[in-house]
Amino acid sequence: MSVPFKVDLNNKVAVVTGGGGVLCGVMAEALAECGAKVAILDLRADNAEKMAIKISEQGGEAIGVPANVLEYDSLRQAADKVGEAFGACDILLNGAGGNHPKGTTSKEFLFKEDLVEKNKDLITFFDLDPQGIGFVFNLNFLGTLLPTQVFCRDMAQKNGGVVINISSMNAFTPLTKIPAYSGAKAAVSNFTQWLAVHMSKVDIRVNAIAPGFFLTDQNRALLTNADGSLTDRGKTIIGQTPMGRFGKPKDLIGTLLWLVDEQAAGFVNGAVIPVDGAFSAFSGV
């Protein structure tokens, strides 16, 4: 790949959770192109390994490491593997996350008839599964907190490092139908600010990127039809995005590289940066 500009990440070790996915995979590639040694952590070991091979074929240095961001012991084992291969982590990109149907309502609005309708496929707010809500919240919030506990210890001991969390537009204005995901990403943004303050005396900067709407493996079927046309929800999103398009994975790279570079963003701490085509700035009128 080709980054829009290069920063010097030589001799830096970057850990990317969810690195086998579309967006975090591209960000991992960018970090490697700038000289970082990149550990791709993913629940799906094959996806992690595929991305590591891709980076290596491009001339970068990377390893794939299976890890469950909801299990501390799994993350500790991953950290040991990263340490043996590359050394202590300098850059942590907390990219693992996602939604689940059990934390999603069927409709955008509740109507009285929904309360009496005998439709087993209809999921109202009152039907949401607490376990599904818990899974979504934990995946996004605990899945950010636990890797930070594991990989920031070395950063604190050596006095310096960078954490980049992945928030969402949902953290600014919650989307309809997905209360669990919206609440979890709001928690990620709040945690980013809290952690930036907490880690400030050991020179660890903590910021977040809040992507707008990007097509990924998780949301493609919700936003586009089989023929590539937009679903009704996809049309609504594009209609509320002043730039009139979905984001492309490469649109995240410039913000990422700016935030990880001490020369460019050494005094940027506790910020949540929208990369959203002005979605968060548009009132709809």
C-alpha positions as YAML, in Angstrom:
chain: A
units: angstrom
residues:
- id: 1
  name: MET
  ca: [0.00, 0.00, 0.00]
- id: 2
  name: SER
  ca: [1.01, 3.65, -0.19]
- id: 3
  name: VAL
  ca: [0.60, 5.94, 2.82]
- id: 4
  name: PRO
  ca: [-0.22, 9.64, 2.25]
- id: 5
  name: PHE
  ca: [2.87, 10.66, 4.23]
- id: 6
  name: LYS
  ca: [5.44, 8.84, 6.31]
- id: 7
  name: VAL
  ca: [6.37, 9.20, 9.96]
- id: 8
  name: ASP
  ca: [9.40, 7.57, 11.52]
- id: 9
  name: LEU
  ca: [8.30, 4.45, 13.38]
- id: 10
  name: ASN
  ca: [11.55, 2.56, 13.01]
- id: 11
  name: ASN
  ca: [12.37, 0.50, 16.11]
- id: 12
  name: LYS
  ca: [8.79, 0.88, 17.33]
- id: 13
  name: VAL
  ca: [6.61, -2.11, 18.18]
- id: 14
  name: ALA
  ca: [2.92, -1.78, 17.34]
- id: 15
  name: VAL
  ca: [0.18, -4.10, 18.55]
- id: 16
  name: VAL
  ca: [-3.11, -4.01, 16.62]
- id: 17
  name: THR
  ca: [-6.11, -5.84, 18.05]
- id: 18
  name: GLY
  ca: [-8.71, -6.84, 15.49]
- id: 19
  name: GLY
  ca: [-5.87, -6.54, 13.00]
- id: 20
  name: GLY
  ca: [-7.27, -9.22, 10.74]
- id: 21
  name: GLY
  ca: [-10.27, -7.06, 9.84]
- id: 22
  name: VAL
  ca: [-10.72, -4.63, 6.97]
- id: 23
  name: LEU
  ca: [-10.10, -1.30, 8.72]
- id: 24
  name: CYS
  ca: [-7.52, -2.35, 11.28]
- id: 25
  name: GLY
  ca: [-5.71, -4.42, 8.69]
- id: 26
  name: VAL
  ca: [-5.15, -1.33, 6.55]
- id: 27
  name: MET
  ca: [-3.99, 0.63, 9.59]
- id: 28
  name: ALA
  ca: [-1.59, -2.17, 10.50]
- id: 29
  name: GLU
  ca: [-0.17, -2.03, 6.98]
- id: 30
  name: ALA
  ca: [0.36, 1.73, 7.31]
- id: 31
  name: LEU
  ca: [2.22, 1.35, 10.60]
- id: 32
  name: ALA
  ca: [4.45, -1.30, 9.04]
- id: 33
  name: GLU
  ca: [5.15, 0.84, 5.98]
- id: 34
  name: CYS
  ca: [6.41, 3.55, 8.33]
- id: 35
  name: GLY
  ca: [8.88, 1.12, 9.88]
- id: 36
  name: ALA
  ca: [7.06, -0.34, 12.87]
- id: 37
  name: LYS
  ca: [7.23, -4.00, 13.76]
- id: 38
  name: VAL
  ca: [3.57, -4.97, 13.87]
- id: 39
  name: ALA
  ca: [1.85, -7.71, 15.85]
- id: 40
  name: ILE
  ca: [-1.55, -8.55, 14.38]
- id: 41
  name: LEU
  ca: [-3.84, -9.79, 17.14]
- id: 42
  name: ASP
  ca: [-7.14, -11.36, 16.17]
- id: 43
  name: LEU
  ca: [-9.55, -13.92, 17.54]
- id: 44
  name: ARG
  ca: [-9.33, -15.62, 14.14]
- id: 45
  name: ALA
  ca: [-5.78, -16.90, 13.98]
- id: 46
  name: ASP
  ca: [-5.92, -17.47, 10.22]
- id: 47
  name: ASN
  ca: [-6.94, -13.85, 9.56]
- id: 48
  name: ALA
  ca: [-4.13, -12.58, 11.76]
- id: 49
  name: GLU
  ca: [-1.62, -14.75, 9.95]
- id: 50
  name: LYS
  ca: [-2.90, -13.73, 6.49]
- id: 51
  name: MET
  ca: [-2.46, -10.06, 7.33]
- id: 52
  name: ALA
  ca: [1.01, -10.66, 8.76]
- id: 53
  name: ILE
  ca: [2.02, -12.49, 5.57]
- id: 54
  name: LYS
  ca: [0.62, -9.67, 3.44]
- id: 55
  name: ILE
  ca: [2.66, -7.09, 5.36]
- id: 56
  name: SER
  ca: [5.78, -9.23, 5.11]
- id: 57
  name: GLU
  ca: [5.32, -9.58, 1.36]
- id: 58
  name: GLN
  ca: [5.17, -5.78, 1.15]
- id: 59
  name: GLY
  ca: [8.56, -5.53, 2.85]
- id: 60
  name: GLY
  ca: [7.32, -4.92, 6.38]
- id: 61
  name: GLU
  ca: [7.86, -6.90, 9.55]
- id: 62
  name: ALA
  ca: [4.82, -8.51, 11.16]
- id: 63
  name: ILE
  ca: [3.57, -11.53, 13.06]
- id: 64
  name: GLY
  ca: [0.08, -12.92, 13.51]
- id: 65
  name: VAL
  ca: [-0.95, -13.72, 17.06]
- id: 66
  name: PRO
  ca: [-4.25, -15.34, 18.09]
- id: 67
  name: ALA
  ca: [-5.86, -13.51, 21.02]
- id: 68
  name: ASN
  ca: [-9.23, -13.07, 22.66]
- id: 69
  name: VAL
  ca: [-9.56, -9.48, 23.87]
- id: 70
  name: LEU
  ca: [-12.12, -10.59, 26.46]
- id: 71
  name: GLU
  ca: [-9.72, -12.99, 28.18]
- id: 72
  name: TYR
  ca: [-6.85, -11.58, 30.21]
- id: 73
  name: ASP
  ca: [-4.83, -14.82, 30.10]
- id: 74
  name: SER
  ca: [-5.14, -14.97, 26.32]
- id: 75
  name: LEU
  ca: [-3.85, -11.42, 26.07]
- id: 76
  name: ARG
  ca: [-0.97, -12.17, 28.44]
- id: 77
  name: GLN
  ca: [0.05, -15.11, 26.27]
- id: 78
  name: ALA
  ca: [-0.13, -12.85, 23.22]
- id: 79
  name: ALA
  ca: [2.01, -10.23, 24.97]
- id: 80
  name: ASP
  ca: [4.63, -12.87, 25.73]
- id: 81
  name: LYS
  ca: [4.75, -13.86, 22.05]
- id: 82
  name: VAL
  ca: [5.05, -10.23, 20.98]
- id: 83
  name: GLY
  ca: [7.79, -9.64, 23.52]
- id: 84
  name: GLU
  ca: [9.77, -12.67, 22.36]
- id: 85
  name: ALA
  ca: [9.49, -11.65, 18.70]
- id: 86
  name: PHE
  ca: [9.79, -7.87, 18.83]
- id: 87
  name: GLY
  ca: [10.17, -6.55, 22.38]
- id: 88
  name: ALA
  ca: [7.92, -4.30, 24.44]
- id: 89
  name: CYS
  ca: [4.92, -2.57, 22.88]
- id: 90
  name: ASP
  ca: [5.27, 1.14, 21.96]
- id: 91
  name: ILE
  ca: [1.98, 1.64, 20.09]
- id: 92
  name: LEU
  ca: [-1.30, -0.05, 20.96]
- id: 93
  name: LEU
  ca: [-4.18, 0.19, 18.53]
- id: 94
  name: ASN
  ca: [-7.35, -1.11, 20.17]
- id: 95
  name: GLY
  ca: [-9.37, -2.03, 17.09]
- id: 96
  name: ALA
  ca: [-11.28, -5.13, 18.16]
- id: 97
  name: GLY
  ca: [-15.02, -4.57, 18.47]
- id: 98
  name: GLY
  ca: [-18.33, -5.02, 16.77]
- id: 99
  name: ASN
  ca: [-22.08, -5.46, 17.13]
- id: 100
  name: HIS
  ca: [-24.39, -8.47, 17.53]
- id: 101
  name: PRO
  ca: [-28.01, -9.07, 16.45]
- id: 102
  name: LYS
  ca: [-28.98, -9.83, 20.06]
- id: 103
  name: GLY
  ca: [-28.22, -6.21, 20.94]
- id: 104
  name: THR
  ca: [-30.28, -4.83, 18.04]
- id: 105
  name: THR
  ca: [-33.95, -3.90, 17.69]
- id: 106
  name: SER
  ca: [-35.89, -4.76, 14.54]
- id: 107
  name: LYS
  ca: [-37.32, -1.28, 14.06]
- id: 108
  name: GLU
  ca: [-36.01, 2.24, 14.45]
- id: 109
  name: PHE
  ca: [-39.07, 3.35, 16.45]
- id: 110
  name: LEU
  ca: [-41.43, 1.64, 18.89]
- id: 111
  name: PHE
  ca: [-45.14, 1.63, 17.99]
- id: 112
  name: LYS
  ca: [-48.00, 0.57, 20.25]
- id: 113
  name: GLU
  ca: [-48.98, -2.24, 17.92]
- id: 114
  name: ASP
  ca: [-45.51, -3.75, 18.37]
- id: 115
  name: LEU
  ca: [-46.43, -4.54, 21.98]
- id: 116
  name: VAL
  ca: [-49.32, -6.78, 21.02]
- id: 117
  name: GLU
  ca: [-48.17, -8.09, 17.65]
- id: 118
  name: LYS
  ca: [-47.53, -11.84, 17.69]
- id: 119
  name: ASN
  ca: [-44.47, -11.79, 15.47]
- id: 120
  name: LYS
  ca: [-41.69, -13.98, 16.82]
- id: 121
  name: ASP
  ca: [-39.17, -12.32, 14.51]
- id: 122
  name: LEU
  ca: [-39.89, -8.83, 15.84]
- id: 123
  name: ILE
  ca: [-37.39, -7.63, 18.45]
- id: 124
  name: THR
  ca: [-38.50, -4.56, 20.37]
- id: 125
  name: PHE
  ca: [-36.53, -2.75, 23.04]
- id: 126
  name: PHE
  ca: [-38.33, -4.89, 25.61]
- id: 127
  name: ASP
  ca: [-37.16, -8.09, 23.92]
- id: 128
  name: LEU
  ca: [-33.46, -7.30, 23.92]
- id: 129
  name: ASP
  ca: [-31.41, -10.10, 25.38]
- id: 130
  name: PRO
  ca: [-29.34, -8.99, 28.41]
- id: 131
  name: GLN
  ca: [-26.64, -11.48, 27.46]
- id: 132
  name: GLY
  ca: [-26.52, -10.06, 23.94]
- id: 133
  name: ILE
  ca: [-26.30, -6.53, 25.32]
- id: 134
  name: GLY
  ca: [-23.55, -7.63, 27.68]
- id: 135
  name: PHE
  ca: [-21.60, -9.33, 24.89]
- id: 136
  name: VAL
  ca: [-21.63, -6.22, 22.68]
- id: 137
  name: PHE
  ca: [-20.71, -3.91, 25.54]
- id: 138
  name: ASN
  ca: [-17.92, -6.17, 26.76]
- id: 139
  name: LEU
  ca: [-16.50, -6.75, 23.28]
- id: 140
  name: ASN
  ca: [-16.12, -3.03, 22.68]
- id: 141
  name: PHE
  ca: [-15.39, -1.66, 26.15]
- id: 142
  name: LEU
  ca: [-13.67, -4.51, 27.99]
- id: 143
  name: GLY
  ca: [-12.09, -5.44, 24.66]
- id: 144
  name: THR
  ca: [-10.39, -2.04, 24.83]
- id: 145
  name: LEU
  ca: [-9.67, -1.96, 28.55]
- id: 146
  name: LEU
  ca: [-8.09, -5.41, 28.92]
- id: 147
  name: PRO
  ca: [-5.50, -5.10, 26.11]
- id: 148
  name: THR
  ca: [-4.59, -1.70, 27.54]
- id: 149
  name: GLN
  ca: [-3.98, -3.26, 30.96]
- id: 150
  name: VAL
  ca: [-1.74, -5.89, 29.44]
- id: 151
  name: PHE
  ca: [0.28, -3.88, 26.93]
- id: 152
  name: CYS
  ca: [0.54, -0.53, 28.71]
- id: 153
  name: ARG
  ca: [2.36, -1.94, 31.72]
- id: 154
  name: ASP
  ca: [5.61, -2.06, 29.74]
- id: 155
  name: MET
  ca: [4.90, 1.41, 28.35]
- id: 156
  name: ALA
  ca: [4.50, 2.78, 31.87]
- id: 157
  name: GLN
  ca: [7.68, 1.11, 33.10]
- id: 158
  name: LYS
  ca: [9.77, 2.55, 30.29]
- id: 159
  name: ASN
  ca: [7.93, 5.91, 30.50]
- id: 160
  name: GLY
  ca: [6.35, 6.41, 27.11]
- id: 161
  name: GLY
  ca: [3.96, 5.08, 24.51]
- id: 162
  name: VAL
  ca: [0.86, 5.72, 22.47]
- id: 163
  name: VAL
  ca: [-2.62, 4.20, 22.69]
- id: 164
  name: ILE
  ca: [-5.15, 4.66, 19.91]
- id: 165
  name: ASN
  ca: [-8.68, 3.49, 20.63]
- id: 166
  name: ILE
  ca: [-11.37, 3.03, 18.00]
- id: 167
  name: SER
  ca: [-14.58, 4.80, 18.93]
- id: 168
  name: SER
  ca: [-17.46, 5.53, 16.52]
- id: 169
  name: MET
  ca: [-19.97, 8.08, 15.31]
- id: 170
  name: ASN
  ca: [-22.36, 6.29, 17.66]
- id: 171
  name: ALA
  ca: [-20.44, 7.81, 20.55]
- id: 172
  name: PHE
  ca: [-21.45, 11.31, 19.41]
- id: 173
  name: THR
  ca: [-25.03, 10.59, 18.36]
- id: 174
  name: PRO
  ca: [-26.48, 7.11, 18.89]
- id: 175
  name: LEU
  ca: [-27.85, 5.37, 15.83]
- id: 176
  name: THR
  ca: [-31.29, 3.81, 15.89]
- id: 177
  name: LYS
  ca: [-31.64, 0.05, 16.47]
- id: 178
  name: ILE
  ca: [-28.21, -0.55, 18.09]
- id: 179
  name: PRO
  ca: [-28.32, 0.68, 21.70]
- id: 180
  name: ALA
  ca: [-25.67, -1.73, 22.99]
- id: 181
  name: TYR
  ca: [-23.08, -0.77, 20.37]
- id: 182
  name: SER
  ca: [-23.83, 2.95, 20.75]
- id: 183
  name: GLY
  ca: [-23.49, 2.80, 24.52]
- id: 184
  name: ALA
  ca: [-20.30, 0.77, 24.33]
- id: 185
  name: LYS
  ca: [-18.60, 3.17, 21.93]
- id: 186
  name: ALA
  ca: [-19.63, 6.12, 24.10]
- id: 187
  name: ALA
  ca: [-17.89, 4.29, 26.94]
- id: 188
  name: VAL
  ca: [-14.78, 3.87, 24.78]
- id: 189
  name: SER
  ca: [-14.66, 7.63, 24.15]
- id: 190
  name: ASN
  ca: [-15.09, 8.37, 27.84]
- id: 191
  name: PHE
  ca: [-12.46, 5.79, 28.75]
- id: 192
  name: THR
  ca: [-10.07, 7.38, 26.25]
- id: 193
  name: GLN
  ca: [-10.33, 10.71, 28.09]
- id: 194
  name: TRP
  ca: [-10.06, 9.07, 31.50]
- id: 195
  name: LEU
  ca: [-7.02, 7.04, 30.50]
- id: 196
  name: ALA
  ca: [-5.27, 10.03, 28.94]
- id: 197
  name: VAL
  ca: [-5.40, 11.79, 32.30]
- id: 198
  name: HIS
  ca: [-4.48, 8.70, 34.29]
- id: 199
  name: MET
  ca: [-1.44, 7.87, 32.15]
- id: 200
  name: SER
  ca: [-0.20, 11.42, 31.66]
- id: 201
  name: LYS
  ca: [2.53, 11.23, 34.32]
- id: 202
  name: VAL
  ca: [4.16, 8.21, 32.66]
- id: 203
  name: ASP
  ca: [4.13, 9.88, 29.22]
- id: 204
  name: ILE
  ca: [1.56, 7.62, 27.60]
- id: 205
  name: ARG
  ca: [-0.68, 9.54, 25.21]
- id: 206
  name: VAL
  ca: [-4.18, 8.16, 24.67]
- id: 207
  name: ASN
  ca: [-6.45, 9.27, 21.84]
- id: 208
  name: ALA
  ca: [-9.26, 7.79, 19.78]
- id: 209
  name: ILE
  ca: [-10.38, 7.78, 16.18]
- id: 210
  name: ALA
  ca: [-14.14, 7.85, 15.62]
- id: 211
  name: PRO
  ca: [-14.83, 6.52, 12.12]
- id: 212
  name: GLY
  ca: [-17.99, 7.44, 10.31]
- id: 213
  name: PHE
  ca: [-19.47, 4.90, 7.94]
- id: 214
  name: PHE
  ca: [-17.12, 2.47, 6.25]
- id: 215
  name: LEU
  ca: [-18.15, -0.71, 4.50]
- id: 216
  name: THR
  ca: [-16.79, -3.72, 6.37]
- id: 217
  name: ASP
  ca: [-17.50, -7.43, 6.51]
- id: 218
  name: GLN
  ca: [-19.79, -6.80, 9.48]
- id: 219
  name: ASN
  ca: [-22.05, -4.13, 7.99]
- id: 220
  name: ARG
  ca: [-21.91, -4.64, 4.21]
- id: 221
  name: ALA
  ca: [-25.11, -6.71, 4.08]
- id: 222
  name: LEU
  ca: [-26.95, -4.11, 6.18]
- id: 223
  name: LEU
  ca: [-25.97, -1.16, 4.00]
- id: 224
  name: THR
  ca: [-25.80, -2.60, 0.49]
- id: 225
  name: ASN
  ca: [-27.83, -5.08, -1.55]
- id: 226
  name: ALA
  ca: [-26.38, -8.02, -3.45]
- id: 227
  name: ASP
  ca: [-26.24, -5.90, -6.63]
- id: 228
  name: GLY
  ca: [-24.25, -3.17, -4.85]
- id: 229
  name: SER
  ca: [-27.14, -0.73, -4.52]
- id: 230
  name: LEU
  ca: [-27.89, 0.85, -1.16]
- id: 231
  name: THR
  ca: [-30.40, -0.53, 1.30]
- id: 232
  name: ASP
  ca: [-32.82, 1.92, 2.90]
- id: 233
  name: ARG
  ca: [-30.49, 2.25, 5.89]
- id: 234
  name: GLY
  ca: [-27.55, 2.77, 3.58]
- id: 235
  name: LYS
  ca: [-29.43, 5.53, 1.76]
- id: 236
  name: THR
  ca: [-30.25, 7.23, 5.05]
- id: 237
  name: ILE
  ca: [-26.60, 7.18, 6.10]
- id: 238
  name: ILE
  ca: [-25.35, 8.59, 2.81]
- id: 239
  name: GLY
  ca: [-28.09, 11.22, 2.94]
- id: 240
  name: GLN
  ca: [-26.78, 12.32, 6.35]
- id: 241
  name: THR
  ca: [-23.14, 12.33, 5.23]
- id: 242
  name: PRO
  ca: [-22.43, 15.69, 3.53]
- id: 243
  name: MET
  ca: [-19.56, 14.24, 1.48]
- id: 244
  name: GLY
  ca: [-22.05, 11.78, 0.00]
- id: 245
  name: ARG
  ca: [-20.06, 8.57, 0.25]
- id: 246
  name: PHE
  ca: [-18.85, 5.86, 2.59]
- id: 247
  name: GLY
  ca: [-15.36, 6.17, 3.96]
- id: 248
  name: LYS
  ca: [-12.54, 4.16, 2.44]
- id: 249
  name: PRO
  ca: [-10.11, 2.35, 4.76]
- id: 250
  name: LYS
  ca: [-7.25, 4.55, 3.56]
- id: 251
  name: ASP
  ca: [-9.18, 7.59, 4.82]
- id: 252
  name: LEU
  ca: [-8.18, 6.59, 8.37]
- id: 253
  name: ILE
  ca: [-4.46, 6.42, 7.75]
- id: 254
  name: GLY
  ca: [-3.56, 10.11, 7.88]
- id: 255
  name: THR
  ca: [-5.23, 10.59, 11.27]
- id: 256
  name: LEU
  ca: [-3.62, 7.44, 12.62]
- id: 257
  name: LEU
  ca: [-0.11, 8.41, 11.56]
- id: 258
  name: TRP
  ca: [-0.53, 11.95, 12.89]
- id: 259
  name: LEU
  ca: [-1.67, 10.65, 16.29]
- id: 260
  name: VAL
  ca: [1.14, 8.11, 16.72]
- id: 261
  name: ASP
  ca: [3.91, 10.55, 15.75]
- id: 262
  name: GLU
  ca: [5.44, 12.36, 18.72]
- id: 263
  name: GLN
  ca: [6.77, 15.16, 16.54]
- id: 264
  name: ALA
  ca: [3.36, 15.90, 15.03]
- id: 265
  name: ALA
  ca: [0.99, 15.15, 17.91]
- id: 266
  name: GLY
  ca: [3.11, 15.11, 21.04]
- id: 267
  name: PHE
  ca: [0.68, 17.45, 22.85]
- id: 268
  name: VAL
  ca: [-2.50, 15.82, 21.55]
- id: 269
  name: ASN
  ca: [-3.91, 13.76, 24.40]
- id: 270
  name: GLY
  ca: [-7.43, 12.69, 25.33]
- id: 271
  name: ALA
  ca: [-8.89, 13.62, 21.94]
- id: 272
  name: VAL
  ca: [-11.57, 11.75, 19.98]
- id: 273
  name: ILE
  ca: [-11.12, 12.57, 16.30]
- id: 274
  name: PRO
  ca: [-14.06, 12.10, 13.90]
- id: 275
  name: VAL
  ca: [-13.20, 10.77, 10.45]
- id: 276
  name: ASP
  ca: [-16.70, 10.84, 9.06]
- id: 277
  name: GLY
  ca: [-17.23, 13.01, 5.98]
- id: 278
  name: ALA
  ca: [-18.89, 15.66, 8.24]
- id: 279
  name: PHE
  ca: [-21.60, 13.26, 9.46]
- id: 280
  name: SER
  ca: [-21.21, 14.46, 13.05]
- id: 281
  name: ALA
  ca: [-21.34, 18.10, 11.98]
- id: 282
  name: PHE
  ca: [-24.56, 17.84, 9.96]
- id: 283
  name: SER
  ca: [-27.88, 18.65, 11.62]
- id: 284
  name: GLY
  ca: [-29.89, 17.13, 8.78]
- id: 285
  name: VAL
  ca: [-31.10, 20.54, 7.60]
...
